[in-house]
Amino acid sequence: MKKRSRQQSAQWRSSRRELLRSLGALAVATVASGCTTFAAAPRRSYDVVVVGAGVFGIWTAYKLHMAGRRVAVIDAVGPAHSGASSGGESRVTRCGYGEKEIYSEWAWRSIGEWQALSARSGLPIFHPMGVLWVHTQPSELVQASARVLSRKNIPFTLLAADELRRRYPVMRVGSDEAGFLEPAAGALMARRAIQSLASELKANGVTFLSGAVTPIQAEQGEHGALPAVITKSGERIDAEQFVFACGPWLDRICPDAMANRLFVTRQEVFFFSVDAGATGNLPVWADLPFYGLPSLEGRGFKVANDTHGPPMDPSTSDRRASAAGEEEARAFLARRFPSLAKAPLSETRVCQYENSSSGDLVIDRHPGLENVWLVGCGSGHGFKHGPAVGSHIAELVAGTAKPREPFLIASKLRQQDRAVQ
Ligand SMILES: Cc1cc2nc3c(=O)[nH]c(=O)nc-3n(C[C@H](O)[C@H](O)[C@H](O)COP(=O)(O)OP(=O)(O)OC[C@H]3O[C@@H](n4cnc5c(N)ncnc54)[C@H](O)[C@@H]3O)c2cc1C
């Protein structure tokens, strides 16, 4: 492939855009003159096409739209569908990430945008109910989180065992345990958030297309840039730049960049029939590897295990939760929330984490296509960062930021060694 400088490529793309516009005008003119039934409709052409309408794709589309770009979003099924990683009922947002300061910063910045989205939507999207980590002392993760949050003026409170028992009598607390409470954090209504933002974008003129995009390879590049994506039904969609935000399918659609760098694991979630009243003012809680929420909007007491489950195929795997998973969740309840251990199971879900080797997100340029950006590897913690991720991609697309660690594809290994909690 003939290499060109970035500037040459940008000029080439700009002339190409002009040419496409003229072709479109010509097609319209030919049809209007009645001389031909010009079979090929003018190609659709956008500034940026975003493939994938999960949390990363939708916030990217939002930020690009706000920056004045003509954006189209294409999804194989639709925003936050039931098989997508963003399709769950609720997600936790918290800022404590040990020493991983970038995630504390992005989570904190994103909370403001989730609040704003919540305020302009008909139903709540962000429940600022606080997030509590219960841990055995001393915990390096908690100490490091406290240092980072103090530096960044993000509020938190340390709670001794007695105070935990007084505030949250539903919890059994050992004398060597303590709490790390983030009062400004809380829970996000995941599916509702994505679908609300998608509706808002549609109402504001952003194009939404339905269809699976076929995989891309560096060889498809013209002068190092991807000219278009093709849907499985054969439609061609042109754009200046492309963002692939395909969640657990990212390795399939961008195999030369992501093959063997994405570890998709099966994660089970259990909801128990427990009234919110029975858990008092309990916030979102984490007692790793378990975490969960009190009954939010009447959904039931949520318990999930953050340990990576077995590999899973996001398209074909069975999504029935296992009896063993329920037993583990109940054994956990018996230890930490004994009065809830026998509560009836009201609902289960099987979702997937799309993990990178370290747990760090991927936000980077495709190694062989200079106008293609890849975003994903939420690794079980990505949802909360949606707004900040969208801003970063909008800057990459505009050329005002450069790809950076810890998000580079090159730093993602072919075997897992989880470093982000
Ligand atoms: C059980 C569970 C609990 C979690 N808890 C939390 C939490 O508490 N806090 C938190 O911050 N994060 C959490 N996460 C992680 C977070 O939900 C995910 O990392 C995030 O939702 C991933 O979003 P995404 O946009 O990358 O992918 P997705 O939401 O999966 O979206 C990808 C989209 O791409 C589309 N697509 C794929 N291939 C194609 C194609 N070829 N053509 C067109 N479209 C295509 C799909 O249809 C899909 O809609 C959790 C995840 C799970 C599973």
PDBQT file of the ligand as one rigid body, heavy atoms in Angstrom, charges set to zero:
ROOT
HETATM    1  C1  LIG A 501     -23.249  -8.000  34.095  1.00  0.00    +0.000 C 
HETATM    2  C2  LIG A 501     -22.492  -6.752  33.789  1.00  0.00    +0.000 A 
HETATM    3  C3  LIG A 501     -22.325  -5.803  34.775  1.00  0.00    +0.000 A 
HETATM    4  C4  LIG A 501     -21.616  -4.635  34.517  1.00  0.00    +0.000 A 
HETATM    5  N1  LIG A 501     -21.513  -3.707  35.512  1.00  0.00    +0.000 NA
HETATM    6  C5  LIG A 501     -20.939  -2.517  35.246  1.00  0.00    +0.000 A 
HETATM    7  C6  LIG A 501     -20.974  -1.516  36.237  1.00  0.00    +0.000 A 
HETATM    8  O1  LIG A 501     -21.526  -1.699  37.319  1.00  0.00    +0.000 OA
HETATM    9  N2  LIG A 501     -20.404  -0.323  35.942  1.00  0.00    +0.000 N 
HETATM   10  C7  LIG A 501     -19.823  -0.077  34.739  1.00  0.00    +0.000 A 
HETATM   11  O2  LIG A 501     -19.326   1.039  34.549  1.00  0.00    +0.000 OA
HETATM   12  N3  LIG A 501     -19.779  -1.022  33.774  1.00  0.00    +0.000 NA
HETATM   13  C8  LIG A 501     -20.333  -2.237  34.001  1.00  0.00    +0.000 A 
HETATM   14  N4  LIG A 501     -20.349  -3.209  33.040  1.00  0.00    +0.000 N 
HETATM   15  C9  LIG A 501     -19.616  -2.994  31.768  1.00  0.00    +0.000 C 
HETATM   16  C10 LIG A 501     -20.366  -2.206  30.745  1.00  0.00    +0.000 C 
HETATM   17  O3  LIG A 501     -21.749  -2.473  30.795  1.00  0.00    +0.000 OA
HETATM   18  C11 LIG A 501     -19.823  -2.525  29.347  1.00  0.00    +0.000 C 
HETATM   19  O4  LIG A 501     -18.418  -2.445  29.340  1.00  0.00    +0.000 OA
HETATM   20  C12 LIG A 501     -20.370  -1.542  28.323  1.00  0.00    +0.000 C 
HETATM   21  O5  LIG A 501     -21.768  -1.528  28.365  1.00  0.00    +0.000 OA
HETATM   22  C13 LIG A 501     -19.878  -1.930  26.918  1.00  0.00    +0.000 C 
HETATM   23  O6  LIG A 501     -20.480  -1.062  25.990  1.00  0.00    +0.000 OA
HETATM   24  P1  LIG A 501     -20.107  -1.118  24.459  1.00  0.00    +0.000 P 
HETATM   25  O7  LIG A 501     -20.719   0.083  23.849  1.00  0.00    +0.000 OA
HETATM   26  O8  LIG A 501     -18.641  -1.333  24.291  1.00  0.00    +0.000 OA
HETATM   27  O9  LIG A 501     -20.758  -2.477  23.907  1.00  0.00    +0.000 OA
HETATM   28  P2  LIG A 501     -22.280  -2.925  23.645  1.00  0.00    +0.000 P 
HETATM   29  O10 LIG A 501     -23.191  -2.309  24.612  1.00  0.00    +0.000 OA
HETATM   30  O11 LIG A 501     -22.268  -4.410  23.552  1.00  0.00    +0.000 OA
HETATM   31  O12 LIG A 501     -22.604  -2.320  22.233  1.00  0.00    +0.000 OA
HETATM   32  C14 LIG A 501     -22.009  -2.823  21.051  1.00  0.00    +0.000 C 
HETATM   33  C15 LIG A 501     -22.999  -2.653  19.933  1.00  0.00    +0.000 C 
HETATM   34  O13 LIG A 501     -22.334  -2.954  18.700  1.00  0.00    +0.000 OA
HETATM   35  C16 LIG A 501     -23.280  -3.573  17.842  1.00  0.00    +0.000 C 
HETATM   36  N5  LIG A 501     -22.563  -4.331  16.825  1.00  0.00    +0.000 N 
HETATM   37  C17 LIG A 501     -21.668  -5.316  17.024  1.00  0.00    +0.000 A 
HETATM   38  N6  LIG A 501     -21.214  -5.766  15.845  1.00  0.00    +0.000 NA
HETATM   39  C18 LIG A 501     -21.847  -5.058  14.886  1.00  0.00    +0.000 A 
HETATM   40  C19 LIG A 501     -21.810  -5.071  13.462  1.00  0.00    +0.000 A 
HETATM   41  N7  LIG A 501     -21.038  -5.920  12.780  1.00  0.00    +0.000 N 
HETATM   42  N8  LIG A 501     -22.589  -4.200  12.794  1.00  0.00    +0.000 NA
HETATM   43  C20 LIG A 501     -23.401  -3.313  13.449  1.00  0.00    +0.000 A 
HETATM   44  N9  LIG A 501     -23.475  -3.277  14.805  1.00  0.00    +0.000 NA
HETATM   45  C21 LIG A 501     -22.712  -4.128  15.506  1.00  0.00    +0.000 A 
HETATM   46  C22 LIG A 501     -24.085  -4.481  18.759  1.00  0.00    +0.000 C 
HETATM   47  O14 LIG A 501     -25.333  -4.836  18.207  1.00  0.00    +0.000 OA
HETATM   48  C23 LIG A 501     -24.187  -3.635  20.025  1.00  0.00    +0.000 C 
HETATM   49  O15 LIG A 501     -25.392  -2.907  20.056  1.00  0.00    +0.000 OA
HETATM   50  C24 LIG A 501     -21.045  -4.411  33.247  1.00  0.00    +0.000 A 
HETATM   51  C25 LIG A 501     -21.213  -5.357  32.237  1.00  0.00    +0.000 A 
HETATM   52  C26 LIG A 501     -21.942  -6.514  32.503  1.00  0.00    +0.000 A 
HETATM   53  C27 LIG A 501     -22.123  -7.501  31.401  1.00  0.00    +0.000 C 
ENDROOT
TORSDOF 0
